[in-house]
């Protein structure tokens, strides 16, 4: 009986992950604010591993690193060269349908973003 309950729970979790995987893949655009004028993420989720790119205005696209999705939680890093110095921004957030609330943090501070699927 317990093994049947665990099997059903595992199927529910796997079904939720599959549904989430289908919904996170694609282009996400940050709502503009005082700090961010143009920020676009392209995500691809495969077995909980998040890959993709981040494009910030005219700076061009860079690859995401250390990306993962666990349930409704997302995290990844973006490293850019800024004035000949590498700056890594660590993003963490919560997925809610076609909206992700993100917090980006680096040595310069932190910022909150809302990104929406396009």
N, CA, C and O atoms as CSV, one atom per row, in Angstrom:
chain,resi,resn,atom,element,x,y,z
A,1,UNK,N,N,0.823,-1.195,0.000
A,1,UNK,CA,C,0.000,0.000,0.000
A,1,UNK,C,C,0.872,1.266,0.000
A,1,UNK,O,O,0.637,2.194,-0.774
A,2,UNK,N,N,1.878,1.285,0.878
A,2,UNK,CA,C,2.768,2.443,0.945
A,2,UNK,C,C,3.498,2.632,-0.371
A,2,UNK,O,O,3.667,3.762,-0.829
A,3,UNK,N,N,3.937,1.529,-0.990
A,3,UNK,CA,C,4.645,1.656,-2.263
A,3,UNK,C,C,3.728,2.206,-3.348
A,3,UNK,O,O,4.192,2.930,-4.229
A,4,UNK,N,N,2.440,1.880,-3.307
A,4,UNK,CA,C,1.492,2.407,-4.290
A,4,UNK,C,C,1.314,3.916,-4.094
A,4,UNK,O,O,1.253,4.671,-5.064
A,5,UNK,N,N,1.232,4.344,-2.839
A,5,UNK,CA,C,1.088,5.772,-2.540
A,5,UNK,C,C,2.323,6.520,-3.016
A,5,UNK,O,O,2.208,7.585,-3.622
A,6,UNK,N,N,3.511,5.968,-2.744
A,6,UNK,CA,C,4.748,6.607,-3.184
A,6,UNK,C,C,4.826,6.663,-4.709
A,6,UNK,O,O,5.301,7.652,-5.267
A,7,UNK,N,N,4.366,5.612,-5.383
A,7,UNK,CA,C,4.375,5.603,-6.841
A,7,UNK,C,C,3.464,6.679,-7.401
A,7,UNK,O,O,3.826,7.364,-8.358
A,8,UNK,N,N,2.287,6.833,-6.814
A,8,UNK,CA,C,1.359,7.867,-7.264
A,8,UNK,C,C,1.967,9.255,-7.028
A,8,UNK,O,O,1.887,10.128,-7.892
A,9,UNK,N,N,2.574,9.451,-5.849
A,9,UNK,CA,C,3.221,10.744,-5.555
A,9,UNK,C,C,4.331,11.035,-6.554
A,9,UNK,O,O,4.472,12.167,-7.016
A,10,UNK,N,N,5.111,10.026,-6.886
A,10,UNK,CA,C,6.204,10.212,-7.847
A,10,UNK,C,C,5.651,10.597,-9.210
A,10,UNK,O,O,6.214,11.459,-9.884
A,11,UNK,N,N,4.556,9.970,-9.627
A,11,UNK,CA,C,3.953,10.313,-10.915
A,11,UNK,C,C,3.422,11.746,-10.923
A,11,UNK,O,O,3.546,12.450,-11.924
A,12,UNK,N,N,2.836,12.173,-9.817
A,12,UNK,CA,C,2.336,13.547,-9.722
A,12,UNK,C,C,3.494,14.527,-9.828
A,12,UNK,O,O,3.409,15.518,-10.553
A,13,UNK,N,N,4.587,14.250,-9.100
A,13,UNK,CA,C,5.753,15.135,-9.147
A,13,UNK,C,C,6.342,15.162,-10.548
A,13,UNK,O,O,6.655,16.235,-11.064
A,14,UNK,N,N,6.497,14.000,-11.168
A,14,UNK,CA,C,7.046,13.952,-12.519
A,14,UNK,C,C,6.132,14.655,-13.510
A,14,UNK,O,O,6.615,15.344,-14.408
A,15,UNK,N,N,4.842,14.496,-13.368
A,15,UNK,CA,C,3.898,15.181,-14.246
A,15,UNK,C,C,3.981,16.688,-14.073
A,15,UNK,O,O,3.920,17.426,-15.056
A,16,UNK,N,N,4.120,17.157,-12.830
A,16,UNK,CA,C,4.256,18.589,-12.568
A,16,UNK,C,C,5.549,19.116,-13.171
A,16,UNK,O,O,5.564,20.198,-13.757
A,17,UNK,N,N,6.629,18.366,-13.033
A,17,UNK,CA,C,7.913,18.799,-13.590
A,17,UNK,C,C,7.833,18.866,-15.110
A,17,UNK,O,O,8.372,19.788,-15.722
A,18,UNK,N,N,7.162,17.892,-15.719
A,18,UNK,CA,C,7.032,17.905,-17.179
A,18,UNK,C,C,6.209,19.102,-17.629
A,18,UNK,O,O,6.534,19.755,-18.621
A,19,UNK,N,N,5.146,19.382,-16.893
A,19,UNK,CA,C,4.316,20.535,-17.247
A,19,UNK,C,C,5.098,21.828,-17.081
A,19,UNK,O,O,5.007,22.726,-17.918
A,20,UNK,N,N,5.863,21.923,-16.008
A,20,UNK,CA,C,6.668,23.114,-15.782
A,20,UNK,C,C,7.736,23.243,-16.853
A,20,UNK,O,O,7.984,24.339,-17.357
A,21,UNK,N,N,8.375,22.124,-17.207
A,21,UNK,CA,C,9.415,22.164,-18.225
A,21,UNK,C,C,8.897,22.716,-19.535
A,21,UNK,O,O,9.596,23.469,-20.213
A,22,UNK,N,N,7.687,22.352,-19.896
A,22,UNK,CA,C,7.114,22.864,-21.127
A,22,UNK,C,C,6.798,24.342,-21.042
A,22,UNK,O,O,6.845,25.050,-22.048
A,23,UNK,N,N,6.474,24.814,-19.842
A,23,UNK,CA,C,6.050,26.199,-19.732
A,23,UNK,C,C,7.214,27.172,-19.560
A,23,UNK,O,O,7.063,28.355,-19.864
A,24,UNK,N,N,8.357,26.716,-19.087
A,24,UNK,CA,C,9.470,27.644,-18.862
A,24,UNK,C,C,10.334,27.818,-20.109
A,24,UNK,O,O,10.991,28.847,-20.261
A,25,UNK,N,N,10.342,26.839,-20.990
A,25,UNK,CA,C,11.138,26.945,-22.216
A,25,UNK,C,C,10.678,28.138,-23.042
A,25,UNK,O,O,9.480,28.347,-23.230
A,26,UNK,N,N,11.636,28.917,-23.533
A,26,UNK,CA,C,11.291,30.020,-24.418
A,26,UNK,C,C,11.822,31.354,-23.940
A,26,UNK,O,O,12.708,31.427,-23.088
A,27,UNK,N,N,11.258,32.407,-24.509
A,27,UNK,CA,C,11.727,33.777,-24.294
A,27,UNK,C,C,10.965,34.432,-23.144
A,27,UNK,O,O,9.738,34.358,-23.072
A,28,UNK,N,N,11.716,35.078,-22.243
A,28,UNK,CA,C,11.171,35.800,-21.096
A,28,UNK,C,C,11.764,37.207,-21.105
A,28,UNK,O,O,12.969,37.377,-21.288
A,29,UNK,N,N,10.918,38.207,-20.907
A,29,UNK,CA,C,11.353,39.599,-20.975
A,29,UNK,C,C,11.098,40.279,-19.630
A,29,UNK,O,O,10.019,40.155,-19.050
A,30,UNK,N,N,12.117,41.003,-19.145
A,30,UNK,CA,C,11.992,41.718,-17.875
A,30,UNK,C,C,11.141,42.962,-18.057
A,30,UNK,O,O,11.258,43.671,-19.057
A,31,UNK,N,N,10.281,43.217,-17.075
A,31,UNK,CA,C,9.557,44.487,-17.048
A,31,UNK,C,C,10.587,45.597,-16.859
A,31,UNK,O,O,11.441,45.483,-15.980
A,32,UNK,N,N,10.537,46.654,-17.647
A,32,UNK,CA,C,11.501,47.750,-17.484
A,32,UNK,C,C,11.331,48.432,-16.130
A,32,UNK,O,O,10.216,48.558,-15.624
A,33,UNK,N,N,12.442,48.867,-15.552
A,33,UNK,CA,C,12.407,49.644,-14.317
A,33,UNK,C,C,13.531,50.671,-14.362
A,33,UNK,O,O,14.123,50.889,-15.419
A,34,UNK,N,N,13.832,51.303,-13.235
A,34,UNK,CA,C,14.859,52.343,-13.208
A,34,UNK,C,C,16.240,51.813,-13.601
A,34,UNK,O,O,17.047,52.538,-14.183
A,35,UNK,N,N,16.503,50.561,-13.284
A,35,UNK,CA,C,17.813,49.961,-13.528
A,35,UNK,C,C,17.863,49.201,-14.844
A,35,UNK,O,O,18.860,49.266,-15.563
A,36,UNK,N,N,16.810,48.492,-15.156
A,36,UNK,CA,C,16.777,47.595,-16.307
A,36,UNK,C,C,15.875,48.172,-17.386
A,36,UNK,O,O,14.682,48.382,-17.167
A,37,UNK,N,N,16.448,48.423,-18.537
A,37,UNK,CA,C,15.660,48.920,-19.673
A,37,UNK,C,C,15.328,47.794,-20.647
A,37,UNK,O,O,14.228,47.755,-21.198
A,38,UNK,N,N,16.273,46.879,-20.863
A,38,UNK,CA,C,16.074,45.786,-21.803
A,38,UNK,C,C,16.852,44.563,-21.330
A,38,UNK,O,O,18.081,44.540,-21.394
A,39,UNK,N,N,16.144,43.563,-20.862
A,39,UNK,CA,C,16.763,42.327,-20.398
A,39,UNK,C,C,15.890,41.170,-20.853
A,39,UNK,O,O,14.712,41.090,-20.505
A,40,UNK,N,N,16.485,40.270,-21.640
A,40,UNK,CA,C,15.755,39.140,-22.210
A,40,UNK,C,C,16.474,37.849,-21.838
A,40,UNK,O,O,17.689,37.730,-21.998
A,41,UNK,N,N,15.710,36.892,-21.344
A,41,UNK,CA,C,16.228,35.560,-21.050
A,41,UNK,C,C,15.584,34.574,-22.006
A,41,UNK,O,O,14.401,34.694,-22.325
A,42,UNK,N,N,16.355,33.604,-22.462
A,42,UNK,CA,C,15.816,32.476,-23.222
A,42,UNK,C,C,16.193,31.234,-22.430
A,42,UNK,O,O,17.373,30.941,-22.241
A,43,UNK,N,N,15.174,30.502,-21.967
A,43,UNK,CA,C,15.381,29.346,-21.103
A,43,UNK,C,C,15.080,28.050,-21.834
A,43,UNK,O,O,14.231,27.993,-22.724
A,44,UNK,N,N,15.804,27.006,-21.431
A,44,UNK,CA,C,15.543,25.637,-21.867
A,44,UNK,C,C,15.752,24.746,-20.648
A,44,UNK,O,O,16.833,24.735,-20.060
A,45,UNK,N,N,14.725,24.006,-20.274
A,45,UNK,CA,C,14.786,23.131,-19.103
A,45,UNK,C,C,14.825,21.680,-19.553
A,45,UNK,O,O,13.993,21.245,-20.349
A,46,UNK,N,N,15.807,20.925,-19.032
A,46,UNK,CA,C,15.947,19.517,-19.357
A,46,UNK,C,C,16.315,18.767,-18.088
A,46,UNK,O,O,17.429,18.911,-17.585
A,47,UNK,N,N,15.390,17.966,-17.562
A,47,UNK,CA,C,15.614,17.177,-16.347
A,47,UNK,C,C,16.079,18.042,-15.176
A,47,UNK,O,O,17.000,17.663,-14.452
A,48,UNK,N,N,15.453,19.188,-14.988
A,48,UNK,CA,C,15.779,20.058,-13.868
A,48,UNK,C,C,16.967,20.975,-14.090
A,48,UNK,O,O,17.234,21.866,-13.284
A,49,UNK,N,N,17.690,20.752,-15.203
A,49,UNK,CA,C,18.861,21.584,-15.514
A,49,UNK,C,C,18.417,22.701,-16.462
A,49,UNK,O,O,17.872,22.444,-17.535
A,50,UNK,N,N,18.659,23.935,-16.044
A,50,UNK,CA,C,18.263,25.101,-16.816
A,50,UNK,C,C,19.456,25.637,-17.594
A,50,UNK,O,O,20.513,25.900,-17.022
A,51,UNK,N,N,19.279,25.796,-18.898
A,51,UNK,CA,C,20.301,26.408,-19.749
A,51,UNK,C,C,19.639,27.542,-20.508
A,51,UNK,O,O,18.422,27.718,-20.448
A,52,UNK,N,N,20.446,28.306,-21.220
A,52,UNK,CA,C,19.892,29.376,-22.020
A,52,UNK,C,C,20.828,30.555,-22.102
A,52,UNK,O,O,22.035,30.429,-21.895
A,53,UNK,N,N,20.244,31.725,-22.415
A,53,UNK,CA,C,21.028,32.940,-22.581
A,53,UNK,C,C,20.342,34.107,-21.886
A,53,UNK,O,O,19.146,34.080,-21.597
A,54,UNK,N,N,21.152,35.139,-21.629
A,54,UNK,CA,C,20.650,36.415,-21.128
A,54,UNK,C,C,21.198,37.503,-22.038
A,54,UNK,O,O,22.396,37.542,-22.320
A,55,UNK,N,N,20.317,38.386,-22.495
A,55,UNK,CA,C,20.718,39.496,-23.357
A,55,UNK,C,C,20.318,40.796,-22.668
A,55,UNK,O,O,19.148,41.007,-22.351
A,56,UNK,N,N,21.300,41.663,-22.443
A,56,UNK,CA,C,21.050,42.948,-21.791
A,56,UNK,C,C,21.370,44.070,-22.765
A,56,UNK,O,O,22.534,44.404,-22.989
A,57,UNK,N,N,20.324,44.645,-23.340
A,57,UNK,CA,C,20.502,45.763,-24.269
A,57,UNK,C,C,21.519,45.474,-25.349
A,57,UNK,O,O,21.465,44.435,-26.006
A,58,UNK,N,N,22.456,46.405,-25.530
A,58,UNK,CA,C,23.464,46.263,-26.582
A,58,UNK,C,C,24.659,45.414,-26.151
A,58,UNK,O,O,25.608,45.259,-26.920
A,59,UNK,N,N,24.630,44.859,-24.929
A,59,UNK,CA,C,25.752,44.050,-24.447
A,59,UNK,C,C,25.810,42.669,-25.083
A,59,UNK,O,O,26.821,41.976,-24.970
A,60,UNK,N,N,24.743,42.267,-25.745
A,60,UNK,CA,C,24.743,40.965,-26.403
A,60,UNK,C,C,24.361,39.842,-25.455
A,60,UNK,O,O,24.146,40.052,-24.261
A,61,UNK,N,N,24.281,38.655,-26.016
A,61,UNK,CA,C,23.852,37.473,-25.265
A,61,UNK,C,C,25.032,36.766,-24.624
A,61,UNK,O,O,26.116,36.682,-25.202
A,62,UNK,N,N,24.802,36.257,-23.413
A,62,UNK,CA,C,25.768,35.393,-22.734
A,62,UNK,C,C,25.014,34.169,-22.222
A,62,UNK,O,O,23.808,34.221,-21.981
A,63,UNK,N,N,25.745,33.070,-22.060
A,63,UNK,CA,C,25.137,31.835,-21.590
A,63,UNK,C,C,24.886,31.866,-20.096
A,63,UNK,O,O,25.648,32.459,-19.333
A,64,UNK,N,N,23.805,31.216,-19.691
A,64,UNK,CA,C,23.533,31.008,-18.269
A,64,UNK,C,C,24.435,29.894,-17.765
A,64,UNK,O,O,24.858,29.033,-18.535
A,65,UNK,N,N,24.727,29.911,-16.475
A,65,UNK,CA,C,25.464,28.805,-15.861
A,65,UNK,C,C,24.786,28.429,-14.549
A,65,UNK,O,O,24.013,29.204,-13.987
A,66,UNK,N,N,25.089,27.235,-14.079
A,66,UNK,CA,C,24.578,26.728,-12.798
A,66,UNK,C,C,23.064,26.858,-12.672
A,66,UNK,O,O,22.546,27.141,-11.592
A,67,UNK,N,N,22.361,26.651,-13.777
A,67,UNK,CA,C,20.914,26.803,-13.766
A,67,UNK,C,C,20.199,25.556,-13.298
A,67,UNK,O,O,20.576,24.433,-13.633
A,68,UNK,N,N,19.145,25.781,-12.507
A,68,UNK,CA,C,18.314,24.651,-12.084
A,68,UNK,C,C,16.918,25.131,-11.739
A,68,UNK,O,O,16.706,26.294,-11.396
A,69,UNK,N,N,15.977,24.214,-11.837
A,69,UNK,CA,C,14.595,24.444,-11.446
A,69,UNK,C,C,14.200,23.297,-10.546
A,69,UNK,O,O,14.341,22.127,-10.904
A,70,UNK,N,N,13.702,23.646,-9.370
A,70,UNK,CA,C,13.207,22.651,-8.408
A,70,UNK,C,C,11.833,23.107,-7.954
A,70,UNK,O,O,11.705,24.075,-7.203
A,71,UNK,N,N,10.802,22.400,-8.415
A,71,UNK,CA,C,9.437,22.831,-8.113
A,71,UNK,C,C,9.183,24.173,-8.758
A,71,UNK,O,O,9.324,24.322,-9.971
A,72,UNK,N,N,8.803,25.164,-7.942
A,72,UNK,CA,C,8.568,26.511,-8.484
A,72,UNK,C,C,9.761,27.437,-8.267
A,72,UNK,O,O,9.656,28.643,-8.490
A,73,UNK,N,N,10.897,26.884,-7.832
A,73,UNK,CA,C,12.090,27.685,-7.570
A,73,UNK,C,C,13.070,27.597,-8.747
A,73,UNK,O,O,13.313,26.519,-9.290
A,74,UNK,N,N,13.620,28.743,-9.124
A,74,UNK,CA,C,14.558,28.824,-10.239
A,74,UNK,C,C,15.825,29.520,-9.756
A,74,UNK,O,O,15.768,30.442,-8.942
A,75,UNK,N,N,16.956,29.076,-10.259
A,75,UNK,CA,C,18.218,29.762,-9.950
A,75,UNK,C,C,19.182,29.564,-11.111
A,75,UNK,O,O,19.186,28.525,-11.771
A,76,UNK,N,N,20.004,30.594,-11.345
A,76,UNK,CA,C,21.015,30.533,-12.389
A,76,UNK,C,C,21.970,31.701,-12.197
A,76,UNK,O,O,21.722,32.600,-11.394
A,77,UNK,N,N,23.068,31.673,-12.948
A,77,UNK,CA,C,24.064,32.739,-12.887
A,77,UNK,C,C,24.345,33.263,-14.292
A,77,UNK,O,O,24.249,32.536,-15.280
A,78,UNK,N,N,24.695,34.550,-14.349
A,78,UNK,CA,C,25.091,35.193,-15.604
A,78,UNK,C,C,26.402,35.922,-15.332
A,78,UNK,O,O,26.481,36.744,-14.420
A,79,UNK,N,N,27.431,35.621,-16.124
A,79,UNK,CA,C,28.732,36.280,-15.967
A,79,UNK,C,C,29.008,37.121,-17.204
A,79,UNK,O,O,28.945,36.634,-18.333
A,80,UNK,N,N,29.315,38.391,-16.970
A,80,UNK,CA,C,29.636,39.336,-18.043
A,80,UNK,C,C,30.961,40.005,-17.738
A,80,UNK,O,O,31.351,40.136,-16.577
A,81,UNK,N,N,31.647,40.426,-18.779
A,81,UNK,CA,C,32.838,41.258,-18.614
A,81,UNK,C,C,32.384,42.709,-18.667
A,81,UNK,O,O,31.823,43.163,-19.664
A,82,UNK,N,N,32.634,43.424,-17.586
A,82,UNK,CA,C,32.268,44.832,-17.491
A,82,UNK,C,C,33.533,45.615,-17.176
A,82,UNK,O,O,34.131,45.433,-16.116
A,83,UNK,N,N,33.936,46.474,-18.080
A,83,UNK,CA,C,35.165,47.257,-17.917
A,83,UNK,C,C,36.352,46.361,-17.553
A,83,UNK,O,O,37.103,46.636,-16.617
A,84,UNK,N,N,36.495,45.281,-18.326
A,84,UNK,CA,C,37.600,44.324,-18.190
A,84,UNK,C,C,37.586,43.566,-16.861
A,84,UNK,O,O,38.607,43.014,-16.449
A,85,UNK,N,N,36.427,43.538,-16.190
A,85,UNK,CA,C,36.262,42.779,-14.951
A,85,UNK,C,C,35.076,41.843,-15.120
A,85,UNK,O,O,34.026,42.246,-15.620
A,86,UNK,N,N,35.244,40.593,-14.702
A,86,UNK,CA,C,34.129,39.647,-14.773
A,86,UNK,C,C,33.193,39.887,-13.590
A,86,UNK,O,O,33.619,39.906,-12.436
A,87,UNK,N,N,31.907,40.071,-13.902
A,87,UNK,CA,C,30.876,40.277,-12.887
A,87,UNK,C,C,29.858,39.153,-13.033
A,87,UNK,O,O,29.256,38.980,-14.093
A,88,UNK,N,N,29.672,38.391,-11.956
A,88,UNK,CA,C,28.696,37.308,-11.955
A,88,UNK,C,C,27.483,37.735,-11.147
A,88,UNK,O,O,27.594,38.109,-9.979
A,89,UNK,N,N,26.327,37.671,-11.788
A,89,UNK,CA,C,25.073,37.957,-11.107
A,89,UNK,C,C,24.367,36.636,-10.865
A,89,UNK,O,O,24.151,35.855,-11.792
A,90,UNK,N,N,24.010,36.391,-9.609
A,90,UNK,CA,C,23.284,35.184,-9.230
A,90,UNK,C,C,21.809,35.531,-9.126
A,90,UNK,O,O,21.424,36.450,-8.403
A,91,UNK,N,N,20.987,34.785,-9.855
A,91,UNK,CA,C,19.548,35.002,-9.866
A,91,UNK,C,C,18.850,33.866,-9.138
A,91,UNK,O,O,19.189,32.697,-9.323
A,92,UNK,N,N,17.880,34.212,-8.315
A,92,UNK,CA,C,17.003,33.235,-7.675
A,92,UNK,C,C,15.585,33.768,-7.786
A,92,UNK,O,O,15.369,34.979,-7.816
A,93,UNK,N,N,14.633,32.871,-7.846
A,93,UNK,CA,C,13.270,33.359,-7.962
A,93,UNK,C,C,12.223,32.285,-7.874
A,93,UNK,O,O,12.505,31.112,-7.626
A,94,UNK,N,N,10.985,32.733,-8.088
A,94,UNK,CA,C,9.815,31.873,-7.992
A,94,UNK,C,C,9.016,31.967,-9.283
A,94,UNK,O,O,8.733,33.056,-9.781
A,95,UNK,N,N,8.660,30.805,-9.814
A,95,UNK,CA,C,7.889,30.710,-11.047
A,95,UNK,C,C,6.412,30.639,-10.688
A,95,UNK,O,O,6.009,29.838,-9.845
A,96,UNK,N,N,5.607,31.478,-11.331
A,96,UNK,CA,C,4.157,31.455,-11.137
A,96,UNK,C,C,3.506,31.587,-12.508
A,96,UNK,O,O,3.141,32.685,-12.929
A,97,UNK,N,N,3.363,30.462,-13.200
A,97,UNK,CA,C,2.773,30.478,-14.539
A,97,UNK,C,C,3.685,31.172,-15.531
A,97,UNK,O,O,4.823,30.750,-15.734
A,98,UNK,N,N,3.185,32.245,-16.156
A,98,UNK,CA,C,3.955,32.980,-17.161
A,98,UNK,C,C,4.681,34.186,-16.574
A,98,UNK,O,O,5.061,35.104,-17.301
A,99,UNK,N,N,4.872,34.179,-15.243
A,99,UNK,CA,C,5.589,35.254,-14.547
A,99,UNK,C,C,6.625,34.628,-13.629
A,99,UNK,O,O,6.347,33.648,-12.937
A,100,UNK,N,N,7.824,35.204,-13.629
A,100,UNK,CA,C,8.863,34.780,-12.686
A,100,UNK,C,C,9.328,36.023,-11.936
A,100,UNK,O,O,9.718,37.019,-12.544
A,101,UNK,N,N,9.281,35.953,-10.614
A,101,UNK,CA,C,9.831,37.011,-9.765
A,101,UNK,C,C,11.256,36.629,-9.440
A,101,UNK,O,O,11.502,35.598,-8.814
A,102,UNK,N,N,12.201,37.460,-9.865
A,102,UNK,CA,C,13.628,37.175,-9.715
A,102,UNK,C,C,14.303,38.201,-8.827
A,102,UNK,O,O,13.901,39.363,-8.775
A,103,UNK,N,N,15.328,37.756,-8.132
A,103,UNK,CA,C,16.247,38.657,-7.445
A,103,UNK,C,C,17.634,38.367,-7.995
A,103,UNK,O,O,18.109,37.232,-7.944
A,104,UNK,N,N,18.276,39.399,-8.519
A,104,UNK,CA,C,19.638,39.287,-9.020
A,104,UNK,C,C,20.590,39.946,-8.035
A,104,UNK,O,O,20.351,41.068,-7.590
A,105,UNK,N,N,21.666,39.251,-7.694
A,105,UNK,CA,C,22.632,39.793,-6.732
A,105,UNK,C,C,24.047,39.622,-7.264
A,105,UNK,O,O,24.409,38.572,-7.795
A,106,UNK,N,N,24.846,40.691,-7.105
A,106,UNK,CA,C,26.272,40.629,-7.425
A,106,UNK,C,C,27.009,41.577,-6.482
A,106,UNK,O,O,26.411,42.113,-5.548
A,107,UNK,N,N,28.304,41.787,-6.720
A,107,UNK,CA,C,29.096,42.638,-5.825
A,107,UNK,C,C,28.602,44.081,-5.777
A,107,UNK,O,O,28.898,44.815,-4.834
A,108,UNK,N,N,27.862,44.475,-6.780
A,108,UNK,CA,C,27.341,45.854,-6.834
A,108,UNK,C,C,26.033,46.029,-6.079
A,108,UNK,O,O,25.575,47.157,-5.899
A,109,UNK,N,N,25.425,44.939,-5.636
A,109,UNK,CA,C,24.152,45.015,-4.921
A,109,UNK,C,C,23.153,44.023,-5.465
A,109,UNK,O,O,23.520,43.035,-6.102
A,110,UNK,N,N,21.881,44.294,-5.208
A,110,UNK,CA,C,20.837,43.384,-5.676
A,110,UNK,C,C,19.695,44.181,-6.295
A,110,UNK,O,O,19.541,45.379,-6.056
A,111,UNK,N,N,18.905,43.482,-7.092
A,111,UNK,CA,C,17.741,44.099,-7.720
A,111,UNK,C,C,16.656,43.048,-7.882
A,111,UNK,O,O,16.937,41.864,-8.064
A,112,UNK,N,N,15.427,43.498,-7.813
A,112,UNK,CA,C,14.285,42.626,-8.027
A,112,UNK,C,C,13.739,42.868,-9.421
A,112,UNK,O,O,13.644,44.005,-9.882
A,113,UNK,N,N,13.383,41.773,-10.083
A,113,UNK,CA,C,12.867,41.833,-11.451
A,113,UNK,C,C,11.603,40.991,-11.554
A,113,UNK,O,O,11.433,40.005,-10.838
A,114,UNK,N,N,10.738,41.396,-12.443
A,114,UNK,CA,C,9.610,40.560,-12.855
A,114,UNK,C,C,9.841,40.280,-14.331
A,114,UNK,O,O,9.983,41.205,-15.130
A,115,UNK,N,N,9.879,38.989,-14.694
A,115,UNK,CA,C,10.026,38.639,-16.103
A,115,UNK,C,C,8.779,37.880,-16.535
A,115,UNK,O,O,8.180,37.130,-15.765
A,116,UNK,N,N,8.408,38.100,-17.793
A,116,UNK,CA,C,7.182,37.519,-18.324
A,116,UNK,C,C,7.470,36.753,-19.614
A,116,UNK,O,O,8.284,37.169,-20.439
A,117,UNK,N,N,6.786,35.633,-19.762
A,117,UNK,CA,C,6.966,34.827,-20.970
A,117,UNK,C,C,6.349,35.529,-22.158
A,117,UNK,O,O,5.237,36.051,-22.081
A,118,UNK,N,N,7.089,35.536,-23.271
A,118,UNK,CA,C,6.612,36.173,-24.513
A,118,UNK,C,C,6.414,35.146,-25.587
A,118,UNK,O,O,6.017,35.487,-26.701
